[in-house]
Amino acid sequence: MENSEGRKAEKCRKIMVQGTSSHCGKSLMVAALCRIFSNAGYRVAPFKAQNMSLNSFVTNDGKEIARAQAVQAIAARTEPTSDMNPILLKPKGNMTSQIVLNGTPYIDISASNYYSDFARGEGIHCLKESLKRLEADFEIVVIEGAGSPAEINLYDHEIANMRVADIVDAPVILVGDIDRGGVFASIVGTLELLKPRHRRRIKGFVINKFRGDLAILKPGLVQLQRITKKPMLGVVPFIEGLQLPSEDSVALEDLGTAQEPQIDIAIIHLPRISNFTDYEPFKMMTNVRTRYVKSEAELGDPDSIILPGTKNTIQDLLWLEKSGLVKKIVSMAKNRPILGVCGGYQILGKRIIDKDGIEGKVKGEFKGLGLLDVVTYFEKYGKVTERISAESFAWTPIFGSLGRRKIMGYEIHMGRTVANNSVRPAFKIIRRSENTVNINDGAVSNDGLVIGTYVHGLFENEGARNALIKFLMQRRNNKPALKKRDSMQVWQESLDRLASVVESSLNMKKLFKMLDLSG
């Protein structure tokens, strides 16, 4: 048998990614594996027998497939085809969905009739034919399951999980989402509900979306392997800032093309970031994009940079230096606004002094970014936690249009920050809890472009949020427009980053061994 390029096809290997639940990261895991195998020189294709989505993608030959498989095909560096998603279900309400079969609208059907009349008949025939064509053209097919394989009410009727694995005799990786909690129970419970032959198909586990300290997690991993007698293949961290649409987000063609003029705000994703809900209100603004960045390359050319709060200022300052972001931020502060909130404010200062290691295990005096003439001291183990009301000062150009309107927020921080007498404060706190006060907060640089504050929840105030965006808009209008980035370029960069993180997190030797390949 020959492939579409006229070469004799080698044996096609298959591997399947199933999950303990929906939205545990199966789609992105498949995309990552497609890019990893493509990088290794293999012709690779994604496959998902049945997907349910109202947002689809149109292939070059006019066929309709789920968006996720289009993303996965791009990750695999191949053209999306209807064989990659032969059955697309588009819900219509009243327990009825339209079946798009082989990329073409086929029939409206109820959920009960789908399983009793369609799935085990025409549906399974269709997916087998699609798989045959993919096997003829590709060296590796990475298969995505749907939902969970342990839905016992549908176990003998489904055609998207273990039935597909049986058809192609594929090893299965089981992915669990730790961000939702209960990941160990979900993995063990999934195994327990599977039939013995399907339990044997699962060759290892992946824990996805991990945010914490791996050392704390490791005892649980050891116990999980002991209980299940199956290997842990890796722990994948929560990846912020990927610009890849989910199943129900913006269309493929619209990626990265928010209403112009688009304001681009880069938030530094400190390893110990805290109170990141401070920046969620920007999502309500259609012309503003906020993104989390971890490297100099990801930073790009934003309109503004925010250093957020952190659970450990000193350790995150050291990480910033190591990442190369310190030099980049200091350089960019000459011509664009930099905001620091709480720990981010402390980092913007000249020095941070913690002689006794009160904040963490690191003792000493540390050089900050030096963008604000302030010094932070950690002198005692205690935390300021106050609800506050404050006013902006007229000399703060970033918040100039806010005027004297009150803002509401809260303080929650360790450390005491002392400003040089010549430094102008950012806000005046006029109320703490139930007490009327008159306390200066934060600091503003001489040119007004760098601001630090201890006020969390600042941008939950519509006035403060609008003032910042108005200031950034005015600056944008006074400089050449930024070159619009091609959406495919954005996709490719995110897919490369996704693959890099996943590859470094998984035991790739075991994965290649599952496929009888050398990695």
MARKE-212298 format. One record per residue (C-alpha): x, y, z; residue in three letters. Coordinates in pm, whole numbers, padded with zeros to 5 digits, always signed. Example, Ala and Ser with C-alpha at 12.3 -4.5 7.8 and 13.67 -1.06 7.14 Angstrom:
<sites>
+01230-00450+00780ALA
+01367-00106+00714SER
</sites>
This chain:
<sites>
+00000+00000+00000MET
+00128+00349-00089GLU
+00068+00678+00087ASN
-00055+01002-00072SER
+00301+01098-00165GLU
+00348+00778-00363GLY
+00589+00617-00115ARG
+00536+00275+00035LYS
+00378+00326+00376ALA
+00559+00189+00678GLU
+00373+00028+00964LYS
+00147+00289+01121CYS
+00174+00317+01498ARG
-00118+00433+01710LYS
-00135+00580+02057ILE
-00448+00703+02236MET
-00500+00979+02491VAL
-00802+00934+02717GLN
-00903+01142+03017GLY
-01068+01099+03353THR
-01316+01372+03251SER
-01398+01629+02987SER
-01174+01937+02974HIS
-00881+01763+03144CYS
-00647+01862+02862GLY
-00677+01571+02618LYS
-00699+01793+02310SER
-00387+01991+02396LEU
-00203+01674+02497MET
-00275+01525+02155VAL
-00165+01849+01987ALA
+00159+01845+02187ALA
+00232+01481+02095LEU
+00158+01555+01729CYS
+00414+01836+01729ARG
+00669+01627+01925ILE
+00642+01331+01684PHE
+00653+01570+01387SER
+00968+01730+01529ASN
+01116+01380+01549ALA
+01065+01339+01174GLY
+00752+01125+01162TYR
+00444+01176+00945ARG
+00178+01212+01210VAL
-00198+01275+01214ALA
-00457+01331+01488PRO
-00784+01140+01509PHE
-01099+01173+01715LYS
-01384+00943+01620ALA
-01659+01158+01765GLN
-01650+01517+01882ASN
-01927+01747+02001MET
-01891+02117+01929SER
-02089+02406+01786LEU
-01773+02572+01662ASN
-01621+02390+01370SER
-01350+02429+01107PHE
-01383+02399+00730VAL
-01113+02201+00552THR
-00969+02292+00213ASN
-01212+02056+00040ASP
-01511+02212+00214GLY
-01563+01953+00487LYS
-01661+02040+00843GLU
-01465+01904+01142ILE
-01417+02000+01505ALA
-01181+02287+01569ARG
-00965+02081+01805ALA
-00869+01837+01530GLN
-00780+02130+01302ALA
-00545+02260+01571VAL
-00397+01913+01616GLN
-00341+01878+01242ALA
-00158+02209+01235ILE
+00050+02085+01526ALA
+00130+01775+01321ALA
+00223+01998+01025ARG
-00035+01836+00802THR
-00354+01947+00630GLU
-00676+01901+00834PRO
-00911+01644+00674THR
-01249+01501+00761SER
-01087+01163+00832ASP
-00938+01318+01145MET
-01290+01371+01286ASN
-01538+01158+01093PRO
-01829+01221+01332ILE
-01906+01574+01451LEU
-02211+01625+01672LEU
-02365+01974+01676LYS
-02622+02011+01959PRO
-02955+02167+01858LYS
-03140+02150+02190GLY
-03419+01920+02311ASN
-03174+01629+02338MET
-03114+01643+01962THR
-02793+01691+01764SER
-02703+01722+01401GLN
-02459+01455+01284ILE
-02193+01582+01047VAL
-02064+01263+00889LEU
-01735+01265+00698ASN
-01753+01644+00701GLY
-02105+01669+00556THR
-02438+01731+00739PRO
-02609+01393+00758TYR
-02908+01377+00993ILE
-03064+01519+01309ASP
-03092+01255+01577ILE
-03188+01220+01943SER
-02931+01110+02199ALA
-03103+00776+02256SER
-03129+00700+01885ASN
-02771+00800+01830TYR
-02653+00514+02049TYR
-02922+00261+01954SER
-02938+00322+01578ASP
-02632+00508+01455PHE
-02323+00461+01670ALA
-02278+00085+01651ARG
-02383+00066+01287GLY
-02301+00338+01037GLU
-02098+00533+01290GLY
-01847+00262+01365ILE
-01820+00169+00996HIS
-01742+00531+00911CYS
-01468+00571+01174LEU
-01304+00242+01069LYS
-01282+00362+00709GLU
-01131+00694+00819SER
-00874+00515+01032LEU
-00777+00292+00739LYS
-00708+00595+00522ARG
-00502+00764+00793LEU
-00306+00444+00854GLU
-00220+00433+00484ALA
-00088+00789+00477ASP
+00082+00835+00813PHE
+00343+00670+01032GLU
+00179+00769+01362ILE
-00183+00842+01447VAL
-00244+01012+01783VAL
-00601+00939+01891ILE
-00807+01149+02131GLU
-01085+00999+02339GLY
-01408+01177+02430ALA
-01512+01263+02785GLY
-01427+00969+03010SER
-01395+00600+02917PRO
-01562+00509+03247ALA
-01914+00634+03174GLU
-02070+00304+03276ILE
-02414+00394+03144ASN
-02265+00424+02794LEU
-01983+00172+02824TYR
-02123-00084+02578ASP
-02250+00176+02331HIS
-01976+00439+02300GLU
-01754+00447+01991ILE
-01500+00712+02093ALA
-01287+00559+02369ASN
-01198+00198+02438MET
-01382+00068+02132ARG
-01147+00273+01913VAL
-00847+00153+02114ALA
-00962-00205+02055ASP
-01010-00153+01682ILE
-00654-00029+01627VAL
-00495-00213+01922ASP
-00359+00112+02067ALA
-00189+00166+02402PRO
-00373+00428+02610VAL
-00241+00714+02820ILE
-00484+00832+03089LEU
-00478+01205+03168VAL
-00605+01347+03497GLY
-00670+01716+03572ASP
-00518+01810+03908ILE
-00640+02170+03881ASP
-00994+02052+03957ARG
-00891+01851+04262GLY
-00936+01482+04335GLY
-00697+01369+04065VAL
-00584+01052+04245PHE
-00941+00941+04311ALA
-01040+01014+03951SER
-00753+00806+03813ILE
-00807+00511+04047VAL
-01185+00533+04005GLY
-01157+00536+03626THR
-00942+00223+03633LEU
-01180+00050+03873GLU
-01478+00105+03641LEU
-01306-00029+03330LEU
-01333-00386+03212LYS
-01015-00587+03282PRO
-00907-00596+02917ARG
-00944-00219+02893HIS
-00765-00166+03221ARG
-00472-00351+03066ARG
-00474-00111+02771ARG
-00382+00180+02996ILE
-00004+00194+02996LYS
+00049+00495+03219GLY
-00082+00818+03367PHE
-00023+01186+03307VAL
-00122+01446+03565ILE
-00207+01771+03391ASN
-00238+02142+03486LYS
-00015+02122+03794PHE
+00058+02452+03970ARG
+00231+02356+04295GLY
+00549+02213+04444ASP
+00634+01881+04277LEU
+00814+01760+04588ALA
+00484+01773+04781ILE
+00308+01579+04506LEU
+00566+01301+04474LYS
+00450+01084+04768PRO
+00106+01070+04607GLY
+00260+00966+04276LEU
+00447+00684+04446VAL
+00127+00560+04613GLN
-00067+00589+04287LEU
+00182+00365+04109GLN
+00175+00118+04396ARG
-00206+00103+04398ILE
-00252+00077+04021THR
+00067-00112+03929LYS
+00102+00130+03638LYS
+00372+00390+03569PRO
+00349+00764+03605MET
+00454+00913+03270LEU
+00484+01269+03391GLY
+00336+01579+03551VAL
+00261+01865+03312VAL
+00245+02215+03461PRO
-00041+02456+03406PHE
+00063+02651+03096ILE
-00047+03013+03099GLU
-00083+03233+02795GLY
-00121+02978+02517LEU
-00296+03152+02231GLN
-00485+02850+02107LEU
-00865+02849+02096PRO
-01055+02600+02307SER
-01344+02402+02162GLU
-01585+02690+02208ASP
-01374+03002+02169SER
-01305+03235+01878VAL
-01288+03110+01522ALA
-00962+02995+01369LEU
-00950+03289+01130GLU
-01011+03542+01410ASP
-00724+03439+01634LEU
-00545+03742+01776GLY
-00759+03996+01589THR
-00949+04170+01866ALA
-01118+04498+01784GLN
-00862+04766+01700GLU
-00687+04952+01846PRO
-00596+04654+02060GLN
-00409+04724+02381ILE
-00165+04450+02470ASP
-00084+04412+02841ILE
+00182+04161+02941ALA
+00158+04023+03296ILE
+00476+03860+03421ILE
+00389+03506+03526HIS
+00598+03483+03839LEU
+00642+03122+03961PRO
+00469+03208+04290ARG
+00212+03449+04145ILE
-00075+03537+04376SER
-00402+03730+04348ASN
-00398+03706+03968PHE
-00774+03772+03975THR
-00666+04138+03994ASP
-00644+04134+03612TYR
-00956+03940+03517GLU
-01164+04261+03480PRO
-00968+04341+03164PHE
-01141+04045+03000LYS
-01458+04255+02990MET
-01286+04505+02759MET
-01309+04393+02397THR
-01013+04602+02281ASN
-00770+04482+02550VAL
-00562+04168+02550ARG
-00391+04050+02867THR
-00143+03764+02851ARG
+00088+03593+03098TYR
+00453+03568+02999VAL
+00742+03372+03145LYS
+01033+03464+02920SER
+01195+03746+02730GLU
+01084+03587+02403ALA
+00720+03575+02513GLU
+00725+03935+02634LEU
+00737+04078+02283GLY
+00637+04443+02245ASP
+00343+04510+02481PRO
+00182+04846+02550ASP
+00228+04793+02923SER
+00385+04546+03165ILE
+00243+04441+03501ILE
+00441+04275+03779LEU
+00175+04102+03992PRO
+00167+03988+04351GLY
+00371+03692+04468THR
+00383+03459+04766LYS
+00762+03499+04781ASN
+00903+03826+04652THR
+01271+03745+04688ILE
+01261+03404+04522GLN
+01057+03543+04234ASP
+01300+03834+04201LEU
+01584+03580+04169LEU
+01380+03392+03908TRP
+01328+03715+03713LEU
+01703+03774+03703GLU
+01769+03419+03590LYS
+01505+03438+03315SER
+01659+03752+03163GLY
+01340+03947+03218LEU
+01497+04197+03459VAL
+01717+04357+03194LYS
+01434+04354+02942LYS
+01181+04517+03177ILE
+01429+04782+03290VAL
+01510+04863+02928SER
+01142+04884+02831MET
+01059+05108+03129ALA
+01217+05397+02940LYS
+00924+05422+02702ASN
+00626+05232+02833ARG
+00424+05205+03155PRO
+00530+04947+03412ILE
+00297+04868+03703LEU
+00386+04667+04011GLY
+00123+04541+04255VAL
+00215+04420+04603CYS
+00515+04188+04557GLY
+00555+04334+04210GLY
+00582+04679+04370TYR
+00853+04551+04604GLN
+01046+04405+04309ILE
+01038+04743+04128LEU
+01228+04904+04417GLY
+01601+04944+04473LYS
+01649+04683+04742ARG
+01470+04412+04937ILE
+01617+04334+05279ILE
+01534+04018+05471ASP
+01821+03952+05710LYS
+01646+03674+05901ASP
+01473+03493+05615GLY
+01130+03595+05747ILE
+00954+03583+05411GLU
+01111+03254+05304GLY
+01428+03053+05340LYS
+01647+03309+05162VAL
+01827+03561+05384LYS
+02013+03876+05288GLY
+01990+04197+05090GLU
+01882+04182+04729PHE
+01897+04432+04448LYS
+01558+04507+04291GLY
+01490+04645+03945LEU
+01567+04997+04068GLY
+01280+05159+03879LEU
+01136+05310+04198LEU
+01337+05475+04475ASP
+01201+05255+04753VAL
+01341+04986+04983VAL
+01139+04695+05128THR
+01217+04544+05468TYR
+01101+04209+05601PHE
+01143+04259+05975GLU
+00873+04053+06139LYS
+00644+03764+06055TYR
+00316+03943+06008GLY
+00082+04042+05731LYS
-00123+04351+05653VAL
-00477+04247+05557THR
-00712+04541+05517GLU
-01005+04652+05302ARG
-00928+05004+05185ILE
-01061+05312+05008SER
-00815+05538+04830ALA
-00776+05837+04599GLU
-00539+05894+04308SER
-00301+06189+04302PHE
-00326+06439+04017ALA
+00044+06398+03930TRP
-00004+06035+03828THR
-00040+06056+03447PRO
-00143+05692+03407ILE
-00443+05745+03633PHE
-00483+06115+03553GLY
-00833+06081+03411SER
-00945+05907+03731LEU
-00938+06242+03908GLY
-01030+06236+04276ARG
-01275+05951+04243ARG
-01247+05692+04518LYS
-01121+05346+04444ILE
-01190+05038+04652MET
-00953+04751+04710GLY
-00759+04559+04969TYR
-00410+04513+05105GLU
-00265+04172+05178ILE
+00113+04170+05209HIS
+00417+04105+05422MET
+00701+04353+05436GLY
+00732+04729+05486ARG
+00824+04952+05194THR
+00997+05284+05264VAL
+01018+05551+04994ALA
+01280+05823+04958ASN
+01144+06160+05071ASN
+01144+06289+04713SER
+00931+06002+04580VAL
+00571+06081+04497ARG
+00312+05830+04622PRO
+00063+05668+04383ALA
-00248+05678+04602PHE
-00374+05820+04928LYS
-00551+05564+05144ILE
-00841+05740+05314ILE
-01005+05445+05482ARG
-00886+05114+05626ARG
-01164+04880+05731SER
-01388+05105+05943GLU
-01121+05365+06021ASN
-01063+05699+05849THR
-00692+05740+05772VAL
-00454+05953+05567ASN
-00177+05723+05447ILE
+00030+05745+05131ASN
+00054+05427+04927ASP
+00296+05320+04659GLY
+00537+05518+04448ALA
+00559+05688+04107VAL
+00877+05735+03903SER
+00988+06082+03798ASN
+00859+06038+03444ASP
+00531+05892+03571GLY
+00564+05572+03368LEU
+00644+05337+03658VAL
+00394+05289+03940ILE
+00402+05059+04239GLY
+00115+05003+04481THR
-00002+04768+04755TYR
-00364+04805+04640VAL
-00511+04477+04515HIS
-00838+04490+04326GLY
-00738+04819+04167LEU
-00872+04724+03824PHE
-01202+04603+03959GLU
-01272+04977+03977ASN
-01409+05078+03637GLU
-01259+05426+03670GLY
-00905+05297+03731ALA
-00937+05039+03454ARG
-01064+05294+03203ASN
-00801+05551+03305ALA
-00517+05308+03235LEU
-00658+05203+02898ILE
-00728+05564+02799LYS
-00366+05652+02880PHE
-00239+05355+02678LEU
-00468+05441+02387MET
-00335+05797+02376GLN
+00021+05667+02373ARG
-00064+05414+02102ARG
-00212+05687+01881ASN
+00107+05890+01915ASN
+00337+05615+01788LYS
+00350+05399+01476PRO
+00090+05124+01479ALA
+00223+04787+01580LEU
+00249+04536+01300LYS
-00041+04295+01317LYS
+00080+03941+01375ARG
-00036+03667+01145ASP
-00273+03433+01328SER
-00095+03121+01203MET
+00235+03252+01335GLN
+00077+03298+01677VAL
-00061+02944+01664TRP
+00271+02794+01564GLN
+00456+02972+01844GLU
+00204+02851+02103SER
+00219+02495+01968LEU
+00598+02500+01987ASP
+00583+02617+02348ARG
+00316+02361+02435LEU
+00521+02079+02283ALA
+00837+02195+02458SER
+00670+02198+02801VAL
+00501+01860+02750VAL
+00815+01698+02612GLU
+01022+01815+02907SER
+00753+01696+03151SER
+00689+01345+03018LEU
+00902+01032+03006ASN
+00935+01036+02629MET
+01148+00720+02623LYS
+00855+00524+02761LYS
+00619+00684+02512LEU
+00841+00600+02216PHE
+00882+00247+02352LYS
+00501+00208+02361MET
+00506+00275+01987LEU
+00806+00051+01925ASP
+01001+00353+01807LEU
+01336+00500+01904SER
+01301+00848+02050GLY
</sites>
